[in-house]
Amino acid sequence: QVQLVESGGGLVQAGGSLRLSCAASGRPFSRYTMGWFRQAPGKEREFVAVISWSGDSTSYGDSVKGRFTISRDNAKNTGYLQMNSLKPEDTAVYYCAAHSRDYGMGYSPTRYAYWGQGTQVTVSS
């Protein structure tokens, strides 16, 4: 199993940037595909980005494409989500998640077996 802990959330003005981190412990991080999801009040959990175990392959949700960048450092057992040009509609709790790399990439929350506790991102207008 792997345990995930997010950090880096906070309050930022529209147009600003934040970098979220996801620290993994337990089994080697390289065993897992990592994804980021977000959930705003009253809305379903939304796919944000996913990165393969090696970091060679990434994919993004349409609403963040071109503004957010997902990355990982397996040596540090940490994943990242760099968020630029933030908008008020990006306000949500952001979660990192992981699933076995044997299952490829994943775009649905149901694919992921392991979740962090979430970190709040609030973008003011």
Disulfide bonds with the S-S distance in Angstrom:
Cys22-Cys96 2.09
